[in-house]
Structures are given as C-alpha cells and as structure tokens.
Amino acid sequence: MKISTKEMTLVALFTGLTAIGAFVNIPLGEVPITLQTLFVILSGLILGPKLGAFSQIVYITLGLIGVPILAGLTGGPQTILKPSFGFLIGFIFASYIVGKICNIEKGIDNKRIWLAVFIGTIVIYLFGLPYMYLILNKLMGKNLPLSIIIKTGCILFLPGDILKALISSIVAIKTLPILDKSKVYRNIE
C-alpha cells in the first residue's frame, strides 16, 4: 500500500487523536472510560477503511513498543495481557468496517454514517468482551460469569458510547462535505 504525504499526515493525526482520547481516562474497573472510541469511529468515517485501520494499527503498535499512549498512560508488550486489550484490537476492525460502510457508494449519505457508527461501536464490543472474559477468567482466574463481564465491559459504557456515537456522527455529517469539496477527503475503496 503506497501512502502519500497527505495520507500519512492524516493517519498520524488520527493516531494522535486516539492517543489524546486515551489521556481522558476515568478508571472504572478493568476497563477505563476514555474518548478513544470517538476518534476510532471518526478515523473510519474520515479516512476510509484502509487509512482509518492503519491509524489504529500505528496507535496500538506505538503503545505495544512502550510509548505511554494507551489508557492510563501505559504502554509496552504487557498490555496484551490486560483485560482491555481486546477493545484495542476492535479499534482496528471498527475503523475499517466504518470506513467500508461509508464508502459503499459514492457520495456522503447520513443514514450510512449513522449505520456505520452503530456497527463500528458493536464491533469494538465484539472483540473486547470475549477478550476481557478470557483474560479475567482463564489468565487471572477470577471465574466471573458472562453476565458480569457484559455489565462491567459493556452496559456501564453504553451511555457514554451512545453520546460518542452521536458526536462522531454529527461531526462527520458536518465535516465530510467540506472535506470532500476541499479534496482532503476522498472515497477509498
């Protein structure tokens, strides 16, 4: 995949925004409340599937090599063993899927944006919750039932995730037409 300087700059921007989203960190059990998902979803909406996913791959890679940009100002390979790491994996797939849904057809469609944001949020949970269950129960030996994992890894976060979904959708609906006209945004296959 060949990346232009403009695309590299946009990838770096969303990598940085995701890192900034991690600094807004409210500890709440095994998984903190952050603003990361807002920027993950926006990366897919604005950059498209490939560059959006790439921005999240760069973010996670930087965190895994030790740059303290993950939630709680952490980083390093030990992050893989945290219950919240599955959500980070979900960031890559969510950004890609959001970008793919928004780029199914030419033009900007508000309904597709709302659908993409909704599905992207679900994708993050689809990766995060099973990973959290495995780490807490198999690695840490906590023997928590699935209902507790869903409550502490999903239900508690739904109000904030709904708000972040609304914000990212509104930002995209207002911003994408402007970016499209200025040739910053382009539909990426």
Phi and psi in degrees as GROMACS dihedral restraints (atoms count N, CA, C in turn):
[ dihedral_restraints ]
;  ai    aj    ak    al  type     phi  dphi    fc
    3     4     5     6     1   -89.2    20    10
    4     5     6     7     1   131.1    20    10
    6     7     8     9     1  -120.2    20    10
    7     8     9    10     1   129.6    20    10
    9    10    11    12     1   -77.5    20    10
   10    11    12    13     1   168.5    20    10
   12    13    14    15     1   -61.3    20    10
   13    14    15    16     1   -40.0    20    10
   15    16    17    18     1   -62.5    20    10
   16    17    18    19     1   -45.1    20    10
   18    19    20    21     1   -65.6    20    10
   19    20    21    22     1   -40.1    20    10
   21    22    23    24     1   -62.5    20    10
   22    23    24    25     1   -38.4    20    10
   24    25    26    27     1   -65.6    20    10
   25    26    27    28     1   -42.3    20    10
   27    28    29    30     1   -66.8    20    10
   28    29    30    31     1   -39.1    20    10
   30    31    32    33     1   -61.6    20    10
   31    32    33    34     1   -46.5    20    10
   33    34    35    36     1   -62.2    20    10
   34    35    36    37     1   -37.8    20    10
   36    37    38    39     1   -60.4    20    10
   37    38    39    40     1   -47.3    20    10
   39    40    41    42     1   -75.7    20    10
   40    41    42    43     1   -26.8    20    10
   42    43    44    45     1   -62.5    20    10
   43    44    45    46     1   -46.5    20    10
   45    46    47    48     1   -65.0    20    10
   46    47    48    49     1   -40.8    20    10
   48    49    50    51     1   -64.7    20    10
   49    50    51    52     1   -39.0    20    10
   51    52    53    54     1   -63.5    20    10
   52    53    54    55     1   -40.0    20    10
   54    55    56    57     1   -63.9    20    10
   55    56    57    58     1   -42.2    20    10
   57    58    59    60     1   -62.9    20    10
   58    59    60    61     1   -39.4    20    10
   60    61    62    63     1   -60.1    20    10
   61    62    63    64     1   -30.9    20    10
   63    64    65    66     1   -72.7    20    10
   64    65    66    67     1   -27.2    20    10
   66    67    68    69     1   -70.6    20    10
   67    68    69    70     1   -26.8    20    10
   69    70    71    72     1   -80.8    20    10
   70    71    72    73     1    95.5    20    10
   72    73    74    75     1  -132.0    20    10
   73    74    75    76     1   116.5    20    10
   75    76    77    78     1  -113.8    20    10
   76    77    78    79     1   106.2    20    10
   78    79    80    81     1   -61.2    20    10
   79    80    81    82     1   131.8    20    10
   81    82    83    84     1  -148.1    20    10
   82    83    84    85     1    81.4    20    10
   84    85    86    87     1    74.3    20    10
   85    86    87    88     1  -138.2    20    10
   87    88    89    90     1   -77.1    20    10
   88    89    90    91     1   -23.3    20    10
   90    91    92    93     1  -125.5    20    10
   91    92    93    94     1   122.9    20    10
   93    94    95    96     1   -81.6    20    10
   94    95    96    97     1   159.6    20    10
   96    97    98    99     1   -84.1    20    10
   97    98    99   100     1   126.6    20    10
   99   100   101   102     1  -137.0    20    10
  100   101   102   103     1   177.6    20    10
  102   103   104   105     1  -100.2    20    10
  103   104   105   106     1     9.7    20    10
  105   106   107   108     1   -56.1    20    10
  106   107   108   109     1   -45.1    20    10
  108   109   110   111     1   -62.3    20    10
  109   110   111   112     1   -29.5    20    10
  111   112   113   114     1   -58.2    20    10
  112   113   114   115     1   -47.2    20    10
  114   115   116   117     1   -79.0    20    10
  115   116   117   118     1   -28.4    20    10
  117   118   119   120     1   -62.6    20    10
  118   119   120   121     1   -49.0    20    10
  120   121   122   123     1   -64.0    20    10
  121   122   123   124     1   -43.2    20    10
  123   124   125   126     1   -63.8    20    10
  124   125   126   127     1   -33.8    20    10
  126   127   128   129     1   -61.7    20    10
  127   128   129   130     1   -41.5    20    10
  129   130   131   132     1   -67.9    20    10
  130   131   132   133     1   -41.5    20    10
  132   133   134   135     1   -65.1    20    10
  133   134   135   136     1   -42.8    20    10
  135   136   137   138     1   -90.9    20    10
  136   137   138   139     1   -39.8    20    10
  138   139   140   141     1   -90.6    20    10
  139   140   141   142     1   -18.6    20    10
  141   142   143   144     1    91.2    20    10
  142   143   144   145     1   178.3    20    10
  144   145   146   147     1   -65.4    20    10
  145   146   147   148     1   -49.5    20    10
  147   148   149   150     1   -71.2    20    10
  148   149   150   151     1   -50.5    20    10
  150   151   152   153     1   -70.4    20    10
  151   152   153   154     1   -34.9    20    10
  153   154   155   156     1   -61.6    20    10
  154   155   156   157     1   -49.0    20    10
  156   157   158   159     1   -62.8    20    10
  157   158   159   160     1   -39.8    20    10
  159   160   161   162     1   -62.2    20    10
  160   161   162   163     1   -38.3    20    10
  162   163   164   165     1   -61.7    20    10
  163   164   165   166     1   -35.0    20    10
  165   166   167   168     1   -77.8    20    10
  166   167   168   169     1   -33.8    20    10
  168   169   170   171     1   -62.8    20    10
  169   170   171   172     1   -43.7    20    10
  171   172   173   174     1   -62.3    20    10
  172   173   174   175     1   -44.0    20    10
  174   175   176   177     1   -58.3    20    10
  175   176   177   178     1   -50.5    20    10
  177   178   179   180     1   -66.4    20    10
  178   179   180   181     1   -40.6    20    10
  180   181   182   183     1   -60.8    20    10
  181   182   183   184     1   -45.4    20    10
  183   184   185   186     1   -59.2    20    10
  184   185   186   187     1   -42.3    20    10
  186   187   188   189     1   -64.0    20    10
  187   188   189   190     1   -42.3    20    10
  189   190   191   192     1   -69.2    20    10
  190   191   192   193     1   -28.9    20    10
  192   193   194   195     1   -82.7    20    10
  193   194   195   196     1    -2.7    20    10
  195   196   197   198     1   117.3    20    10
  196   197   198   199     1    -4.0    20    10
  198   199   200   201     1   -69.7    20    10
  199   200   201   202     1   125.3    20    10
  201   202   203   204     1   -77.5    20    10
  202   203   204   205     1    68.3    20    10
  204   205   206   207     1  -115.6    20    10
  205   206   207   208     1     0.5    20    10
  207   208   209   210     1   -84.8    20    10
  208   209   210   211     1   169.7    20    10
  210   211   212   213     1   -51.8    20    10
  211   212   213   214     1   136.7    20    10
  213   214   215   216     1    79.3    20    10
  214   215   216   217     1    18.2    20    10
  216   217   218   219     1    54.0    20    10
  217   218   219   220     1    43.6    20    10
  219   220   221   222     1  -109.3    20    10
  220   221   222   223     1   170.6    20    10
  222   223   224   225     1  -176.3    20    10
  223   224   225   226     1   170.4    20    10
  225   226   227   228     1   114.4    20    10
  226   227   228   229     1   162.1    20    10
  228   229   230   231     1   -64.7    20    10
  229   230   231   232     1   -22.3    20    10
  231   232   233   234     1   -64.4    20    10
  232   233   234   235     1   -14.1    20    10
  234   235   236   237     1   -58.9    20    10
  235   236   237   238     1   -29.1    20    10
  237   238   239   240     1   -59.3    20    10
  238   239   240   241     1   -27.5    20    10
  240   241   242   243     1   -90.2    20    10
  241   242   243   244     1     2.5    20    10
  243   244   245   246     1   -83.7    20    10
  244   245   246   247     1   145.7    20    10
  246   247   248   249     1   -60.2    20    10
  247   248   249   250     1   -23.4    20    10
  249   250   251   252     1   -86.4    20    10
  250   251   252   253     1    -6.2    20    10
  252   253   254   255     1   -63.1    20    10
  253   254   255   256     1   -31.9    20    10
  255   256   257   258     1   -60.0    20    10
  256   257   258   259     1   -32.9    20    10
  258   259   260   261     1   -65.9    20    10
  259   260   261   262     1   -37.4    20    10
  261   262   263   264     1   -63.5    20    10
  262   263   264   265     1   -42.0    20    10
  264   265   266   267     1   -60.3    20    10
  265   266   267   268     1   -41.4    20    10
  267   268   269   270     1   -60.3    20    10
  268   269   270   271     1   -28.1    20    10
  270   271   272   273     1   -57.6    20    10
  271   272   273   274     1   -43.4    20    10
  273   274   275   276     1   -61.9    20    10
  274   275   276   277     1   -50.3    20    10
  276   277   278   279     1   -69.7    20    10
  277   278   279   280     1   -37.4    20    10
  279   280   281   282     1   -63.6    20    10
  280   281   282   283     1   -45.9    20    10
  282   283   284   285     1   -60.9    20    10
  283   284   285   286     1   -43.1    20    10
  285   286   287   288     1   -62.9    20    10
  286   287   288   289     1   -48.8    20    10
  288   289   290   291     1   -66.2    20    10
  289   290   291   292     1   -40.9    20    10
  291   292   293   294     1   -59.3    20    10
  292   293   294   295     1   -47.2    20    10
  294   295   296   297     1   -62.5    20    10
  295   296   297   298     1   -39.7    20    10
  297   298   299   300     1   -65.3    20    10
  298   299   300   301     1   -45.2    20    10
  300   301   302   303     1   -62.4    20    10
  301   302   303   304     1   -42.2    20    10
  303   304   305   306     1   -71.4    20    10
  304   305   306   307     1   -19.7    20    10
  306   307   308   309     1  -108.9    20    10
  307   308   309   310     1    20.9    20    10
  309   310   311   312     1   -62.9    20    10
  310   311   312   313     1   -42.7    20    10
  312   313   314   315     1  -126.1    20    10
  313   314   315   316     1   161.6    20    10
  315   316   317   318     1   -69.2    20    10
  316   317   318   319     1   149.8    20    10
  318   319   320   321     1    92.2    20    10
  319   320   321   322     1   165.0    20    10
  321   322   323   324     1  -103.9    20    10
  322   323   324   325     1   124.5    20    10
  324   325   326   327     1  -123.0    20    10
  325   326   327   328     1   119.3    20    10
  327   328   329   330     1   -60.6    20    10
  328   329   330   331     1   -38.1    20    10
  330   331   332   333     1   -63.8    20    10
  331   332   333   334     1   -40.4    20    10
  333   334   335   336     1   -65.2    20    10
  334   335   336   337     1   -35.7    20    10
  336   337   338   339     1   -62.9    20    10
  337   338   339   340     1   -49.0    20    10
  339   340   341   342     1   -60.9    20    10
  340   341   342   343     1   -43.5    20    10
  342   343   344   345     1   -62.5    20    10
  343   344   345   346     1   -44.9    20    10
  345   346   347   348     1   -61.9    20    10
  346   347   348   349     1   -42.8    20    10
  348   349   350   351     1   -63.5    20    10
  349   350   351   352     1   -44.2    20    10
  351   352   353   354     1   -61.1    20    10
  352   353   354   355     1   -49.3    20    10
  354   355   356   357     1   -65.8    20    10
  355   356   357   358     1   -40.7    20    10
  357   358   359   360     1   -59.1    20    10
  358   359   360   361     1   -40.5    20    10
  360   361   362   363     1   -64.9    20    10
  361   362   363   364     1   -41.6    20    10
  363   364   365   366     1   -63.7    20    10
  364   365   366   367     1   -40.1    20    10
  366   367   368   369     1   -59.7    20    10
  367   368   369   370     1   -40.9    20    10
  369   370   371   372     1   -59.5    20    10
  370   371   372   373     1   -43.8    20    10
  372   373   374   375     1   -67.0    20    10
  373   374   375   376     1   -36.5    20    10
  375   376   377   378     1   -63.2    20    10
  376   377   378   379     1   -29.2    20    10
  378   379   380   381     1   -89.4    20    10
  379   380   381   382     1   -39.3    20    10
  381   382   383   384     1   -70.9    20    10
  382   383   384   385     1   -45.0    20    10
  384   385   386   387     1   -66.6    20    10
  385   386   387   388     1   -46.9    20    10
  387   388   389   390     1   -63.0    20    10
  388   389   390   391     1   -38.6    20    10
  390   391   392   393     1   -64.1    20    10
  391   392   393   394     1   -44.1    20    10
  393   394   395   396     1   -59.6    20    10
  394   395   396   397     1   -44.1    20    10
  396   397   398   399     1   -59.6    20    10
  397   398   399   400     1   -47.3    20    10
  399   400   401   402     1   -64.1    20    10
  400   401   402   403     1   -46.5    20    10
  402   403   404   405     1   -64.9    20    10
  403   404   405   406     1   -48.1    20    10
  405   406   407   408     1   -65.7    20    10
  406   407   408   409     1   -39.7    20    10
  408   409   410   411     1   -92.0    20    10
  409   410   411   412     1   -43.1    20    10
  411   412   413   414     1   -87.0    20    10
  412   413   414   415     1   -39.4    20    10
  414   415   416   417     1   -88.5    20    10
  415   416   417   418     1   -44.8    20    10
  417   418   419   420     1   -92.9    20    10
  418   419   420   421     1   -10.5    20    10
  420   421   422   423     1    65.1    20    10
  421   422   423   424     1    33.0    20    10
  423   424   425   426     1   -82.0    20    10
  424   425   426   427     1   -19.4    20    10
  426   427   428   429     1    51.9    20    10
  427   428   429   430     1    50.1    20    10
  429   430   431   432     1   -87.6    20    10
  430   431   432   433     1   138.3    20    10
  432   433   434   435     1   -70.2    20    10
  433   434   435   436     1   157.7    20    10
  435   436   437   438     1   -56.9    20    10
  436   437   438   439     1   -34.4    20    10
  438   439   440   441     1   -61.4    20    10
  439   440   441   442     1   -37.7    20    10
  441   442   443   444     1   -70.5    20    10
  442   443   444   445     1   -39.2    20    10
  444   445   446   447     1   -61.7    20    10
  445   446   447   448     1   -44.4    20    10
  447   448   449   450     1   -65.4    20    10
  448   449   450   451     1   -40.3    20    10
  450   451   452   453     1   -65.5    20    10
  451   452   453   454     1   -48.9    20    10
  453   454   455   456     1   -82.7    20    10
  454   455   456   457     1   -19.4    20    10
  456   457   458   459     1  -106.6    20    10
  457   458   459   460     1    -8.1    20    10
  459   460   461   462     1  -137.0    20    10
  460   461   462   463     1   -62.0    20    10
  462   463   464   465     1   -55.9    20    10
  463   464   465   466     1   -43.4    20    10
  465   466   467   468     1   -63.5    20    10
  466   467   468   469     1   -24.4    20    10
  468   469   470   471     1   -96.3    20    10
  469   470   471   472     1   -12.4    20    10
  471   472   473   474     1   -57.7    20    10
  472   473   474   475     1   -45.2    20    10
  474   475   476   477     1   -58.6    20    10
  475   476   477   478     1   -44.2    20    10
  477   478   479   480     1   -67.3    20    10
  478   479   480   481     1   -39.1    20    10
  480   481   482   483     1   -68.6    20    10
  481   482   483   484     1   -34.3    20    10
  483   484   485   486     1   -64.7    20    10
  484   485   486   487     1   -43.2    20    10
  486   487   488   489     1   -63.3    20    10
  487   488   489   490     1   -44.6    20    10
  489   490   491   492     1   -64.8    20    10
  490   491   492   493     1   -35.6    20    10
  492   493   494   495     1   -65.0    20    10
  493   494   495   496     1   -43.0    20    10
  495   496   497   498     1   -61.9    20    10
  496   497   498   499     1   -46.4    20    10
  498   499   500   501     1   -62.1    20    10
  499   500   501   502     1   -47.6    20    10
  501   502   503   504     1   -64.5    20    10
  502   503   504   505     1   -37.2    20    10
  504   505   506   507     1   -65.0    20    10
  505   506   507   508     1   -46.1    20    10
  507   508   509   510     1   -64.5    20    10
  508   509   510   511     1   -43.2    20    10
  510   511   512   513     1   -59.8    20    10
  511   512   513   514     1   -45.3    20    10
  513   514   515   516     1   -64.7    20    10
  514   515   516   517     1   -44.2    20    10
  516   517   518   519     1   -61.3    20    10
  517   518   519   520     1   -37.6    20    10
  519   520   521   522     1   -81.6    20    10
  520   521   522   523     1   -33.5    20    10
  522   523   524   525     1   -90.4    20    10
  523   524   525   526     1   -39.7    20    10
  525   526   527   528     1   -57.4    20    10
  526   527   528   529     1   -41.9    20    10
  528   529   530   531     1   -62.0    20    10
  529   530   531   532     1   -36.0    20    10
  531   532   533   534     1   -68.5    20    10
  532   533   534   535     1   -45.5    20    10
  534   535   536   537     1   -66.1    20    10
  535   536   537   538     1   -35.3    20    10
  537   538   539   540     1   -63.6    20    10
  538   539   540   541     1   -44.0    20    10
  540   541   542   543     1   -66.7    20    10
  541   542   543   544     1   -33.8    20    10
  543   544   545   546     1   -87.0    20    10
  544   545   546   547     1     2.2    20    10
  546   547   548   549     1    68.3    20    10
  547   548   549   550     1    14.2    20    10
  549   550   551   552     1   -76.6    20    10
  550   551   552   553     1   -43.0    20    10
  552   553   554   555     1   -93.3    20    10
  553   554   555   556     1   140.1    20    10
  555   556   557   558     1  -144.2    20    10
  556   557   558   559     1   147.9    20    10
  558   559   560   561     1   -69.7    20    10
  559   560   561   562     1   125.9    20    10
  561   562   563   564     1  -110.8    20    10
  562   563   564   565     1   126.2    20    10
